[in-house]
Amino acid sequence: MWGQAPEYRDLFVGRTREQDELVSALPSHRLISITGAAGVGKTRLVAHTLHSRLPETASVGRVGWADLGALTDARGLLGAVAQAVGFADHTSRPPLDALSCWLADREVLLVLDSCEHLVAACRELTADLLTTCPGLTVVTTSRQRLGSAGEAVIDIGPLPHGRGDSDAFTLLIERALAVAPALSVRHPRQDEDLTSICTLLEGMPLALELAAGQLMHRPVEELSATLRRQHEGLTAAWPRWPRRHRSLRTAIGWSHELCAPLERLLWARLSVFRGTFDEDAARAVCSGGPLSAGAVPSALAGLVAKSVVRQETDGRLRLPASVREYGWMWLGELHQRRPLQDRHAEHFLMLARSADAGWPGAGQAGWYQRIGSAHADLRAALDHLMAVDTDRAADLAGLVGFFWSCCGHLREARSYLEQLLPLCRTHSRARARAQWALGFAVALQGEHSRAVALGRRCARDARFSGTAEEQLAAAYLLGITHLLSGEAHEAYTVAQAALQQACDPPAASPSVLRCRLVRVFALTSLGRLDEAARAASVLRADCAAREECWTRAYTDYQLALIALAQGDPATAGAHVRAMLAGKRRLGDSFGIALGLDLLAAAAAAEGDGTAAALISGAGETYWRSVGHSQRGMPELRDVRAACWATARAAVGDGLFEQAYGQGIQADPVSIVALAVEGRLPAERDSLGRPREHRQGGPSA
């Protein structure tokens, strides 16, 4: 799923003129920068416009939203943009070339949100992409324009204020009623004080929201008087500051002073998070000293009530950028940055270890989602550990490398691993795991010779000082690389020998499951279909008993391939639908691409050429989303060729091309959902009736 514009729970107020300007600019400008001071509401303006007026902007195509505020520097920029537009790069080409190829023939609106700290890098990237991708439109939100040729700039100022019916007044009241419902009935003096607050804060939305949060505990007149004193003091101390800067600084500093001491301490410590977080993460990272673990929930609730911490629609929490900057400043004043970064890195290292330990079991899909949600903070933890403890950095990179490689961050995983391995001078389990993860990433990028070399190095190291699990992991790496190279016999030999020689490894260990899977793939490729079916059925049952998802999905893929080869397309279709359901849960674009090709072949074998063409078109989109026209085992090429020939023979070249084009143009996520549910439109028979499809085989 592409990066989506954020959604907000509360009411959007005002900005009709600015929304009109943005909607009017989109059809005629390919680069639009929404500029304005911190806290003026740039992100919310763009998000609300896209959600509420998207039909008016339909000509710009699909939307990809990249939140750049979580990046500390430009190294992660390309990866963030690729993720935003649904590109899970599995190639070894230069990353910009691969991304440009994916976007070259697409109508896409790309939003680069909060890019003021990456202006130069964003200017260069947008210039390259807009040159090579004619269907691309870029919208940036920033405190300053990019300064690019042809850039349209929409500067966002404060909300109108100074009257009791202004947009600023409406926003303040709307937010205040959420914490102080009694203000629904007010006397004139309260309205005067509220209007005064709007004037003192000059209509800055973030400042107004922070002010509203204080009305839970303080009367309007007290807040108005306190704010006036704060504003006058700041104006006298810093007369040359821009007025908007003074207003926001007043509101943030004033909110900070009005927080309880433990809330202020938590605010500072939460600034170490780069992305969203939950209460458990806040407790683990931020407790200590006067802020006990038991005190964190109440302090966090207080910050949420005061609008210092925002709650996302999915329930996770986030510090707004300006508020995080203020907290980071105070964390420096407290001399706690390094200790908090250490605790933050340790927490996410423990999260990665827990995810790795939980990989073979029922929580596997949940761990993939948690690793995905924590991506920005995992990157921050890696960056910190690379500077202070390379061994622990290698441990973390090795643990998340497999997750990232499977779910859209393969190039990023490889980059970290290649940087870290030369820094690990002694053999350790962390280094062994990192070396294995690099081999897996390299294999998926198609560099089979290097992957084999890394696999043999892993095997050699494991023989001398590794565990049974490490020996099996090395065998899996070699086996999967042999399969991708078309060397089924070598793959079978490696996997079989490892399984026979392993010294009582746990039956459900990740590498045991993966080696058993390699053996099934190899048997199928060698034409030993009955053996392959028996081994696959046993493996699938073992995975189902443990509610494991990743291996089970690929086992269903093999069972589908076997059924198709044995002339049973209905059973093949049922197995591949189960496979797609599993891969959809994990967000594995590569696996989904494999499954769609096989589902198309099953539809063609059942005589439904239209559905086969439609599914093939959607499959092509998924293949291109990983940077290839088609990958996987060599035999898949033969399956696709047979599928297309059969489908064309059934419906004719014209109808095939029409349905194939519709599949490419359709939303691929929707096609997968319909395929999993068995609700794709069926071909009609000679009497115009929908052709019935058997729904045999296993359930998902």
CORHU-V558620 format. One line per field, one symbol per residue. ss: DSSP state (H for helix, E for strand, L for the rest). psi: psi as a letter, one per 20 degrees, with the letter a starting at -180 (. if undefined). Layout:
ss: ???
psi: ???
This chain:
ss: LLLLLLLLLLLLLLLHHHHHHHHHHHLLLLEEEEELLLLLLHHHHHHHHHHHLHHHHHHHLEEEEEEHHHLLLHHHHHHHHHHHLLLLLLLLLLHHHHHHHHHLLLLEEEEEELLHHHHHHHHHHHHHHHHHLLLEEEEEEELLLLLLLLLEEEELLLLLLLLLLLHHHHHHHHHHHHHLHHHHLLLHHHHHHHHHHHHHLLLLHHHHHHHHHHHHLLLHHHHHHHHHHHHHHHHHHLLLLLHHHHHHHHHHHHHHHHLLHHHHHHHHHHLLLLLLELHHHHHHHHLELLELHHHHHHHHHHHHHLLLEEELLLLLEEELHHHHHHHHHHHHHLLLHHHHHHHHHHHHHHHHHHHHHLLLLLLHHHHHHHHHHLHHHHHHHHHHHHHHLHHHHHHHHHHHHHHHHHLLLHHHHHHHHHHHHLLLLLLLHHHHHHHHHHHHHHHHLLLHHHHHHHHHHHHHHHHHHLLHHHHHHHHHHHHHHHHHLLLHHHHHHHHHHHHHHLLLLLLLLHHHHHHHHHHHHHHHHLLLHHHHHHHHHHHHHHHHHHLLLHHHHHHHHHHHHHHHHLLLHHHHHHHHHHHHHHHHHHLLHHHHHHHHHHHHHHHHHLLLHHHHHHHHHHHHHHHHHLLLLLLLLLHHHHHHHHHHHHHHHHHLHHHHHHHHHHHHHLLHHHHHHHHHLLLLLLLELLLLLELLLLLLLLLL
psi: pqpqpqqqhrpppbkgghgggghhhghipioppoqrrpjikgghggghghhhkhhijhijbqppoooihiphaihjghhggghhjkonojrjrphhggghghihkqopoppnpmjhjkggghggghggghhinhjppppqpqiqrhkqpjpppopparqpriqijrhggggggghhhhimhhihoqrhhghghghgghghjkjoggghhhghhiihiqqghghggghgggggghghhmhiqqghghgghggghghghiqqghgggggghiihphbrrrhgggghhiqqcinrhhigghhghhhghjjgpqprhjirqqpqghhggghhghhghiljgghhhghgggghghghgggghjgiahjghhhghghghjghhgghgggghhhhnhghghgghhgigggghhlikghgggggghhhgiioiqprhghggggghgggggghjjmhghggghghgggghhhhjrrhghghggggggghggghijmhghgggggggghhipnlqphjqghgghhhgggggggghijmhggggghgggggggghhikqgghgghhhgghggghghjkmhghgggghhhghgghhhiknhghhgghhghhghggghijnhghggghhghhhghghijjqhpaaqhihhhggghggggghhhiqgghghghghhhghrohghggghghikkqpqqqaijjqppqpqlaaqq.
